[in-house]
Amino acid sequence: MQSEQIRLTGARETLLITLQAKAEESAMPDSLLRDCFAADALRRIDQDSRHLKVGHDMIVGIAVRAYILDRWTEAFLRRCPEATVLHLGCGLDSRILRIDPGPNVHWFEVDFPDVIALRRQIYPDRAGCAMIACSIVESSWIAELPADRPAMIVAEGVLPYLEEDEVPQLLRRIAGHFPSGEIAFDAYGSFTIQLLRFHPVLLATGASLHWALDDPAEMVRQVPGLELIEDRSDWDIGQVARMSPPAQIAQLFSTVLTPYRMGRLLRYRF
């Protein structure tokens, strides 16, 4: 199969981290995510990602994160089968293929123009799915979306790369555009952000983390109309058991001591 030329750097290159993790986790006999599309996409990319060295614990953690976001999206679409789905910073993630939404769902993939150009080469066109080639922090593209349906907004592994003021601004624009919906994303506390800045995988890309969230209630204060409905920082014990002993201890430590939580998945309604 023909490979596609790609030279992504910085935050854009981190899409290879998540893609590689999902491909490798899905090849495991005890896979949770079972993403049969990730490995094929990874094979088609002509960029050496061996220097990223995604470790086993990160592989499992990324798969768990994606799995939970998938389930939240599916649950929303069961309640609202004619909804809009907005996939922010989509990268080369195959969420739309894993979920396979019904024909009445309007799905939008949003990412930088070079990422969207690559995505168009990797994945086939799909009815009901449109791609928007721009930075998610630009203000003009949201106004062009239909505003007559409830919306599910998913942002996986993207908001921490934004500046501190950009995240609430983005969420205010989204919540103000659609009549109702949910917003789901991952976030790290400020302590973890400091630690991750020295993580070898991120150092290899040159990407920088900026936005931290220590208290999920802060988003409710910053974005009028948001209501927190789920805060997940504890993984299923079966998935934690797949990690190394140090990672298991760290997961327990971060769950018990709120200021040191390694990461959390948040779901808000508006």
N, C-alpha and C positions, 0 to 999 in steps of 0.2 A: 504494500500500500504506500502511496506517495506520502512523504513527510512534508510538513509545512514549515517554512522559514519563520523563525521567531527570535527576537532579541529583546527580551523584556528585562528591565532592571528595577531596583528599588521596590516600592510597594507592588508594582505590577508583577515582579518575579515571584512574589509570595503565592501567587495563584498556583505555581508549580509545586509548592510545599503541600497545599491542601489536595491538589490533584494526585500527587504521588502518594500521599497518606491514604486517600480513599482507594486508590488502585491496590496498594499493598494490603490494606486491611481486608479488602474484598476478596483477596486471594487466599486468606487464611481459612482453615477448615471451620473455625468457630466465628466466622464473620458475622457482625451485626448489620452493617450497612448493605452488603451485597450489591455494590455498585458495579455492574458488569460493563458500564460505559467508560469508566475512568481509565482503565488500563488501555483501552483502544485509543482514547484521546491522547494519553501520554505517549504512546508509541508513534503517533503521527506528528509530534512536535519535534522539530529539528533544533533543539537547544539542550546542551549538556547540563543536566541537573544533578550530576553526581556529587558536586561540592556541597549540596544542601544537606545531605546526610540526615534525613528525617528518622529519628529514633523510634523504637517500638512504642514507648509510652505516648509520644506525640501522635503516632499513627492511630492508636486506639482512641485517644482523646478527641482527635478530629472526627473520627468516625462516629463516636457517641454524640458529639455536638450536631453533626449533620443529621443523624438519625432522629434526634429530638425535634429539630426544626422541621424535618419532613413530616413528622407525626402531627405537629401543631398546624402545619399548612393543610394537611389532609383533613384534619378535624374541622378547620374553618370552612373548607370547601364542601364538606358534608352539610354544614349548616347553611352555607350560602353557595349553592351550585352554579350561580351566574355571577360570581364575584370577579374582581380584578386582582391579579397577583403582581406585585412589584418586587422583583428580585434585584436588590441593590448590590453593586459590586459583584456581579454574577461570575466573573472570571470564566473558567471552563467547567464550572460545576454542572452536573447533569440532573439537577433537582427536577426539572420539568419532565425528564424521561423516567426518573425513578417514581415520581408521583403519578404521571400520566393523567393529567386532569381531563375532565369532561369537555365536550365540544363547546359548551356555553361559557367557559372561563376565558377571560382576556388576560393573557400573561405577557409581562414586559420584562426583558432582560436589559439591565443598565450597567454600562462600564465604559472605560476609556475607549476612544475610537480604535486604537491599535489592538486592544483586547477583543473588541466586538468584531473587528475585521478577521482576526484569527478564529474567533468562535464561529463565524459564518463558514469558514473553510472546514472546521472540524465536525460540526454538527449539521445535519440536514435541516432544511426549512420545515417548519411545523405550522399547521393551520392554527390560528388563534394566538400565535406567539409573535411578538414584534420586538426588535432590538433597537435600543436607543444608545447611540454612540456619543457619550459625553461624560464628564466628571459628574458624580452624583451631587457635588456641592454647588454646581451651577444652578441658578434659580429659574431659568426660562423653560426647561423641559417639562417640569411638573404641570405647568399651566396648559400644556398641549394634550394631556391625558384626559380621557373621558371621566367625568366626575359624577356619573349617575348610578354607580354601583358601590356596594361595600368593598373594601380592599384589604388584602392581606399583604403586609410589607415584611419582607425577610432580608436581613442583612447579616451574612455569615462571614466573620473574619475580616471585616472591613472598617467598622466605625472606629476602633482604636487607632487607626492610622490617620484619622482626621484630626484637625486642630480642635482645641477645647471648645471654642465657640461655634464651630461648624456643625457639631452633632445636634445641639438643641435647635439651631436654625433650620437644619434639614428636617427634623421631625416636626417642627411647627408648620413648615410649608406643606408637608405631607398630610398631617392631621387636619389642616385647614382646607385642603383641596377635596378630600373625599367625604361623603356623608357620614360614614362610620367605618369601623374596621378594627384590625389588630396590627401591632408592630412587634416583631420578634427579632432579637439580636443577642449577640454575645458581648460581654463586657468584662473588663478587669479592674480591680481596685488599684489605687495609686502605688501601693507597695509592690504588687505584682508587675505593674508596668515598668517600674525601675529594674526589677530582676530580669524581665524579658528583654530589656535593651541590651543585655549582655549574653543573650542566648546565641550559641554558635550558628544556628540556622538563620536567625534574623541578621546577625552580623555578616553572614555570607552574601546576603542580598543587598545590604546597605539600607534596608528599610528602617524607618523610625516610627515608634509608637508615641502617641501624644495624649489621646483622650482617655481619661480614667473615670470610673464611676464607683465611688465607695458606698453610696447609699442609693438604692433604686428609687426611693421617694424623691430624690433630687430631680429626676426627670419629670415627675408629676408637677413639681414646682416650676420647672423651666418651660414645660410645654403644656399650656392650658388645655384641658379636655382629656388628658391621658389618665388612665386608671390602671395601676399594676394589678395583674390577675395571676401571674405565676413567676416565681423566682426559683430557678433550679441551680443549685451549686453542688448537690450531692448526686453522684452517678449511681446507677443500679449496682448493687454489690457484686453481681456476676461480672459486670464490665470492669469494675475496679480490680477484681481478682485476676484479670488478664494482664494487669500492669506489673511492673517490677515492685519488689518490696519497698524501696524508697519512695516510689510514686504513690503506693497505697498509703504510706504513712503521711505523706504530704497532703493527699486528698483528705484524710481524716482530720489532720491538723487544720487545714483551711476551712473545713466544714464547721468545726467546733468554734474556732476563733474567727469571728466575722471580719475584723479588719485585715486579716491575712488570707482571705479567700483567694484562691488561685484564679478562679474565673467563675462566671455564672451565665446562665441563659435566662433572659427576661422576656416576658410577654405582657404587653399592655393593650388595653382596648381604648378606643376613642370614639 
